[in-house]
Structure formats: C-alpha cells, structure tokens
Amino acid sequence: MGAVIEIEGLRKTFNSLRRGRRTALDGFDMLVESGQVHGFLGPNGSGKTTTLRTLLGLVQADSGRMTVLGESAPDRLPTVVDRLGAIVESPQFFGNFTGRRTLSLLATAGGIPSTRVEEVLEQVGLRDRGDERVKAYSLGMKQRLAVASALLKQPELLILDEPANGLDPAGIREMRDMMSDLAAAGATVLVSSHILAEIQHICDHVTIISRGRRVVAGPVSDVLAGFDRGEFRVRVDDPARAAELLRAADLAVDERGDHLVVADLDDPIQISRTLGEQGLWVRELTPLTPDLESVFLQLTDTEPHPDAPRQIDDPVRLDDPVRLDPAGEPQVPAAVPGRIELGTTTADDEEGARE
Ligand SMILES: Nc1ncnc2c1ncn2[C@@H]1O[C@H](COP(=O)(O)OP(=O)(O)OP(=O)(O)O)[C@@H](O)[C@H]1O
C-alpha cells in the first residue's frame, strides 16, 4: 500500500496578543495509506483542524515535512488538487440555489461533465431533494451537499473534518454508509472526529492526537488489542466471597457493586474453576473488550465533563509503553533530516482568521 498522506514532525505555534503563544502542533507525525478509511481522533483543541489546514496550505507550518498523493505539500499541491477532495471549513452555499443547481455550477466551473451531478447526488442520498433550495436544507443535508461537491471530481483522497458535527443519529449513519461506499469504490478517506464510537464503526485505521502530538496510530483492531487487559465481568450470588476466593488464587479482582471485574486473565476457566470448586456458581462471565472511547480517554486522559466539552489540560499518561508509538511515548521528533523548514507565522490575524 502506498502512502497517500505523510506528515513528519509538524510544528505550528500561534502567537496572539490576546491569548499569547499556543503550540497547536508539537512535532506531529501521521501516515495514511492508500485505500484506508483513516480516523483522526483527538479532544477539542488537540490540533486536528490545524493539521488538516496546514496540509492543505490554509495555514503555514513552522516546520515539518508533508506529502499528499506523493507530492510535497503544500508547495506541490496544485499538481494533485484534481485528485483530492477536502471539506475542512464548512463551505458556504447560496441559499436561494437548489442543491442540483449548486452542483451544476460547480461542475461547470471545474470543467467536470454534468453527468457527475446526478451521480454525486445519488451517492450522498440527495437525489430526491436536489430541487429544493439549499436554505431549506437541514444541517445534515448541507453537509451532504458539501461532500457531494467534493466528490464531483472523483477524488482518490477525501479529507473530511468533523463531518458528523451537528448531525442527528440518522444523519451520522448515512454519513458512515457513504464513507464505507467510497472506500469500497477504492477511495482513501481521512476523517477527523471526536465521535469515537462512530470512528470505530467507520474506520479501519486510526491516529490519535493529543496536545499536538501523536499518541497512537495503527489499525483500529491492533490499537484496541493493545489495550485489552484480559478483563472479565463476573456475576455470582455472593460477590464478596467470590472476590476473596479469586484473590486467594492470585487473581486481580475489582469489586464493582453487584459484580466483579477480574483483570490480566489468560483463560476464564481460572475463574469458573476457582469458584465452582468452592460451590459458588458463576451466573455471568463476560469478556470486557476495550472500545475506542476507553482507549482515547486513557491516552488523552480526558474524562468528559458532564457540562463541558472534553478537557485538554490533563497530562498524557505514558505509563504503558507497549500501547504507544514504537518509541514508547508520544512522538516528539528531534530534527528530521531533510525536513523542509517552512518559516514561522507570528501573525495575530491567525486568531482573527479563526474567529
Ligand atoms: N487561528 C488560530 N489562532 C490562534 N490559535 C489557534 C488558531 N487555530 C487553532 N488555534 C489553537 O491551536 C490549538 C489546536 O486547535 P485545533 O482547532 O487544531 O484543534 P482541534 O483538534 O481541531 O479541535 P476541535 O475538535 O475543537 O476542532 C488550540 O489551542 C487552538 O486554540
């Protein structure tokens, strides 16, 4: 599989009079290979949008090396722009135009055959609503229209920043199906999100970023397997006694009210045998497999706050080297040989551009 996106040691610091100096990217690395549906995960403010904007030349990096479809980015992006579709900032459409007319105009402007309009409307599930004005579209329909506009040129690579934002569960499901269809048709998709369950369903690969650094990357199944602590939920009539017996058998037991969680287990037979031999019959013995949500929380150490978005202030936990990058810690590369120095941005208007 060839690399479709390569990012090495990307750094970006924003300077603003109001908020001072902020390091958005602190030596970030990412590799997306051809045919992947690659999830780009991180808490709010971890650097996802800055990465994508930098990759597309919308923000200038301080340093780092990037390639897109084999060409160095952003300087050589114009040579691959026809093979690339991206929705990084919500595109604005004319509310009085219909979806179909909007796409027709974009197709004409881009020299794309008008037959593509019907194809992309179909692909994003808007064919029956194509003659309604955009101002009457729901947020989800506007998102789909945006995706349709990016699909007009049949891109090999589609980059979507938080495409599920603001969508209801049905809209999220449709977006998910659409991405699966695109991948099945051979496209590579990079999708950033903080909706972890969705990423787990949609994506085959994942990169998790925290505070501007990559904390883990790889196939979703490998990342999850790396966090499998061999835990089992155990229900018995007398959990306190069961806990005692299991501890006496050298097992790590956590009492959780009406059930126990036993960790670091190779074979659950150890539980049923230990308890059965003492006349305690097991009612439930369920393996607890990690999901992306728990992996994400462990890596970024950001328990969601009931009334607030995810927090980013806590330190990244680095106590388990096997679960992190090969170096055993979030990557903070020193000088990368041959890295292109792109110059430093020290403009207060960066702040203005964002707000
Ligand atoms: N134009 C800007 N000016 C000043 N600071 C910025 C600018 N853009 C991003 N930042 C800061 O850089 C950091 C990373 O922001 P970024 O938007 O890349 O995060 P994110 O992971 O995309 O977050 P979210 O999920 O909330 O979109 C944050 O601290 C943010 O405040």
The ligand as an SDF file (V2000), in Angstrom:
LIG
                    3D

 31 33  0  0  0  0  0  0  0  0999 V2000
   -6.0370   30.6830   14.0600 N   0  0  0  0  0  0  0  0  0  0  0  0
   -5.6930   30.3970   15.3140 C   0  0  0  0  0  0  0  0  0  0  0  0
   -5.2350   31.3410   16.1400 N   0  0  0  0  0  0  0  0  0  0  0  0
   -4.8650   31.0710   17.4010 C   0  0  0  0  0  0  0  0  0  0  0  0
   -4.9040   29.8430   17.9570 N   0  0  0  0  0  0  0  0  0  0  0  0
   -5.3730   28.8460   17.1820 C   0  0  0  0  0  0  0  0  0  0  0  0
   -5.7780   29.0520   15.8210 C   0  0  0  0  0  0  0  0  0  0  0  0
   -6.1690   27.8600   15.3010 N   0  0  0  0  0  0  0  0  0  0  0  0
   -6.0110   26.9550   16.2910 C   0  0  0  0  0  0  0  0  0  0  0  0
   -5.5440   27.5270   17.4160 N   0  0  0  0  0  0  0  0  0  0  0  0
   -5.2130   26.8550   18.6750 C   0  0  0  0  0  0  0  0  0  0  0  0
   -4.4870   25.7010   18.3530 O   0  0  0  0  0  0  0  0  0  0  0  0
   -4.8990   24.5990   19.1530 C   0  0  0  0  0  0  0  0  0  0  0  0
   -5.3680   23.4570   18.2520 C   0  0  0  0  0  0  0  0  0  0  0  0
   -6.6020   23.8250   17.6410 O   0  0  0  0  0  0  0  0  0  0  0  0
   -7.3460   22.9290   16.5350 P   0  0  0  0  0  0  0  0  0  0  0  0
   -8.5180   23.7300   16.0500 O   0  0  0  0  0  0  0  0  0  0  0  0
   -6.3680   22.4740   15.5470 O   0  0  0  0  0  0  0  0  0  0  0  0
   -7.8320   21.7090   17.3970 O   0  0  0  0  0  0  0  0  0  0  0  0
   -8.9040   20.5830   17.0270 P   0  0  0  0  0  0  0  0  0  0  0  0
   -8.3130   19.3030   17.4800 O   0  0  0  0  0  0  0  0  0  0  0  0
   -9.2980   20.6970   15.6020 O   0  0  0  0  0  0  0  0  0  0  0  0
  -10.1010   20.9820   17.9540 O   0  0  0  0  0  0  0  0  0  0  0  0
  -11.6990   20.8380   17.7000 P   0  0  0  0  0  0  0  0  0  0  0  0
  -12.0250   19.3880   17.8540 O   0  0  0  0  0  0  0  0  0  0  0  0
  -12.2390   21.6840   18.8030 O   0  0  0  0  0  0  0  0  0  0  0  0
  -11.9800   21.3930   16.3400 O   0  0  0  0  0  0  0  0  0  0  0  0
   -5.9600   25.1450   20.0910 C   0  0  0  0  0  0  0  0  0  0  0  0
   -5.3330   25.5230   21.3010 O   0  0  0  0  0  0  0  0  0  0  0  0
   -6.4780   26.3480   19.3630 C   0  0  0  0  0  0  0  0  0  0  0  0
   -6.9910   27.3180   20.2610 O   0  0  0  0  0  0  0  0  0  0  0  0
  1  2  1  0
  2  3  1  0
  2  7  2  0
  3  4  2  0
  4  5  1  0
  5  6  2  0
  6  7  1  0
  6 10  1  0
  7  8  1  0
  8  9  2  0
  9 10  1  0
 10 11  1  0
 11 12  1  0
 11 30  1  0
 12 13  1  0
 13 14  1  0
 13 28  1  0
 14 15  1  0
 15 16  1  0
 16 17  2  0
 16 18  1  0
 16 19  1  0
 19 20  1  0
 20 21  2  0
 20 22  1  0
 20 23  1  0
 23 24  1  0
 24 25  2  0
 24 26  1  0
 24 27  1  0
 28 29  1  0
 28 30  1  0
 30 31  1  0
M  END
$$$$
